[in-house]
Amino acid sequence: MTSLSAGYEAAHEMRVRIGAKIRYPDVCMVRGPIAPTIRTLTDAVAVFDVLSDDTAAIDAQIKTDDYAAIPSVQYYILRPEDDRADGACPA
């Protein structure tokens, strides 16, 4: 988990509960600290998923609806697997 400014914390390898469903996003952000014993979030404010060829359709369609059902989620960010943040081209 990574603490961010303004009272937010980022977490990877964290489950997100959506009603009876569990999803496994790549990264989540929540307000406030996450207790070390927490493994399932119900109050994510931002969810990030990296799109791979195998999961792109599920991430872009089904998960979009799932995360929209969580009142606290304000952002669902999808990023292509081959998109590099530093602007460099893959080797």
C-alpha positions in Angstrom: 0.0 0.0 0.0 1.1 3.5 -0.8 0.1 6.6 1.1 -0.8 9.5 -1.1 -1.4 13.2 -0.4 -4.8 14.5 0.8 -5.6 11.4 2.9 -5.7 8.9 0.1 -4.0 5.5 -0.1 -3.3 3.3 -3.1 -3.4 -0.5 -2.8 -2.6 -3.3 -5.3 -3.5 -7.0 -4.9 -6.6 -6.0 -3.1 -10.1 -7.4 -3.6 -13.1 -5.2 -4.2 -16.6 -6.3 -3.0 -19.5 -5.4 -5.3 -22.6 -6.9 -3.6 -22.1 -10.6 -3.8 -19.3 -10.3 -6.4 -15.5 -10.0 -5.8 -13.3 -8.2 -8.4 -9.5 -8.1 -8.4 -8.4 -4.7 -10.0 -4.8 -3.9 -10.6 -4.8 -0.9 -8.2 -7.4 0.8 -6.0 -7.4 4.1 -4.2 -9.3 4.7 -1.0 -9.7 7.7 1.4 -7.8 7.3 4.6 -5.5 4.5 5.7 -6.1 0.8 5.0 -5.6 -1.4 8.0 -3.0 -4.1 7.5 -5.6 -6.8 8.0 -8.0 -5.6 5.3 -8.0 -7.7 2.1 -11.3 -6.7 0.7 -12.4 -3.1 0.0 -15.9 -1.8 -0.2 -15.1 1.9 -0.4 -12.7 2.4 -3.3 -12.8 5.9 -4.8 -10.7 5.0 -7.9 -10.1 1.7 -9.6 -7.4 1.0 -12.2 -7.2 -1.9 -14.5 -4.6 -2.7 -17.2 -6.2 -4.1 -20.3 -4.8 -7.3 -21.7 -6.1 -9.0 -24.8 -7.6 -11.8 -22.6 -9.6 -9.4 -20.3 -10.3 -6.3 -22.3 -13.9 -7.1 -23.1 -14.7 -7.9 -19.5 -12.9 -4.9 -18.1 -14.5 -2.5 -20.6 -18.0 -3.8 -20.3 -18.9 -5.9 -17.3 -16.5 -4.4 -14.8 -17.5 -0.9 -15.8 -21.1 -1.7 -14.7 -19.9 -3.5 -11.6 -17.7 -0.6 -10.4 -20.4 1.9 -11.2 -22.6 0.1 -8.7 -20.2 1.1 -5.8 -21.3 4.5 -4.5 -17.8 5.5 -3.5 -16.2 4.9 -6.9 -15.6 8.1 -8.7 -13.2 6.9 -11.4 -12.6 3.7 -13.3 -9.4 4.0 -15.3 -8.5 1.5 -18.0 -5.1 1.5 -19.6 -3.9 -0.7 -22.4 -1.2 -3.2 -21.4 1.3 -1.9 -24.0 0.8 1.8 -23.1 3.9 3.1 -21.5 3.6 6.0 -19.0 7.1 7.3 -19.8 6.3 7.7 -23.5 8.9 5.1 -24.5 8.1 2.5 -27.1 8.1 -1.2 -26.1 11.3 -3.0 -27.2 
